[in-house]
Amino acid sequence: MNTLDIGNGDIIHRKEILQLLKMVISQKWSFSCVIQVKKRVATHALQLVSLNDLEGTLCVSPDPAISNMSVDDSLMFRAQSGGVSIIFQSQMVEASGAESMAGRSSLQYFGLPYKIVCTQLRKTLRANLESIADVAEVPVTLYLMNGALKEGSVMDISTAGAKFRFKEDLKQELRNPETVDACKIKLSNGVVIQTDVQLMGMVNDQEANLTFLRCQFVRMKSADEDTLESFIKEVLQ
């Protein structure tokens, strides 16, 4: 099996670090820094503005709390979206000449982290549909950015995300997590839920020609979230 996993644990490969931070920007995750002043720890909301792969830097919005930092000082950052939280530490660096000439010197620059710690927040109800005998298979249609559709089934689900199974090898098509756009799930009670999704993990079983995806729901409508929560409570009874 080949695995791409952006879930619990440490992300240490540069390519995956860049992919994850690009998700933070494109999906507008909640982003902040953690600053300790004497014995007090404070969190300051920021925006992750951009990444520069060639320079190996990330750019954050200006904030008075970090304006007095010096080059090589370290800062802890946090980001969260739905049921996933990440934390990493980076060192402040000088803005490159090109960035300064572009009038972006007021922004603050840090080196790309060597490691990102990811945590799944499991405060929501989750139903393992495959372990519940009287629940019919729940089909899912995955929409890709190139217009392709992939048909599969839901293995487990919560209001934060779900795990899907597809009877084909999607390793090449989904090597970039940003390829995934949205999904449509037809619950066993006949209700259809459609929402944007974010690919958080992928496992390919080449021998069985199967792909397992772990996805986080993004911008799900409140009504759909309530419907999904009611469905999960019903099947868990």
GIZIHU-V219829 format. One record per residue. N is the residue number from 1. SS is DSSP state (hx for helix, st for strand, lp for the rest). Layout:
n;ss
N;SS
N;SS
This chain:
n;ss
1;lp
2;st
3;st
4;st
5;st
6;lp
7;lp
8;lp
9;st
10;st
11;st
12;lp
13;lp
14;hx
15;hx
16;hx
17;hx
18;hx
19;hx
20;hx
21;hx
22;hx
23;hx
24;hx
25;hx
26;hx
27;lp
28;lp
29;lp
30;st
31;st
32;st
33;st
34;st
35;st
36;st
37;st
38;lp
39;lp
40;st
41;st
42;st
43;st
44;st
45;st
46;st
47;lp
48;st
49;st
50;st
51;st
52;st
53;lp
54;lp
55;lp
56;lp
57;st
58;st
59;st
60;st
61;lp
62;lp
63;lp
64;lp
65;lp
66;lp
67;lp
68;lp
69;lp
70;lp
71;lp
72;lp
73;lp
74;st
75;st
76;st
77;st
78;st
79;st
80;st
81;st
82;lp
83;lp
84;st
85;st
86;st
87;st
88;st
89;st
90;st
91;st
92;st
93;st
94;lp
95;lp
96;lp
97;hx
98;hx
99;hx
100;hx
101;hx
102;lp
103;lp
104;lp
105;lp
106;lp
107;lp
108;st
109;st
110;st
111;st
112;lp
113;lp
114;lp
115;lp
116;st
117;st
118;st
119;st
120;st
121;lp
122;lp
123;lp
124;lp
125;lp
126;st
127;st
128;st
129;hx
130;hx
131;hx
132;lp
133;lp
134;lp
135;lp
136;lp
137;lp
138;lp
139;st
140;st
141;st
142;st
143;st
144;st
145;lp
146;lp
147;lp
148;lp
149;st
150;st
151;st
152;st
153;st
154;st
155;st
156;st
157;st
158;st
159;lp
160;lp
161;st
162;st
163;st
164;st
165;st
166;st
167;lp
168;lp
169;lp
170;lp
171;lp
172;lp
173;lp
174;lp
175;lp
176;lp
177;hx
178;hx
179;hx
180;st
181;st
182;st
183;st
184;st
185;st
186;st
187;lp
188;lp
189;lp
190;lp
191;lp
192;st
193;st
194;st
195;st
196;st
197;st
198;st
199;st
200;st
201;st
202;st
203;st
204;st
205;st
206;lp
207;lp
208;lp
209;lp
210;st
211;st
212;st
213;st
214;st
215;st
216;st
217;st
218;st
219;lp
220;lp
221;lp
222;hx
223;hx
224;hx
225;hx
226;hx
227;hx
228;hx
229;hx
230;hx
231;hx
232;hx
233;hx
234;hx
235;hx
236;hx
237;lp
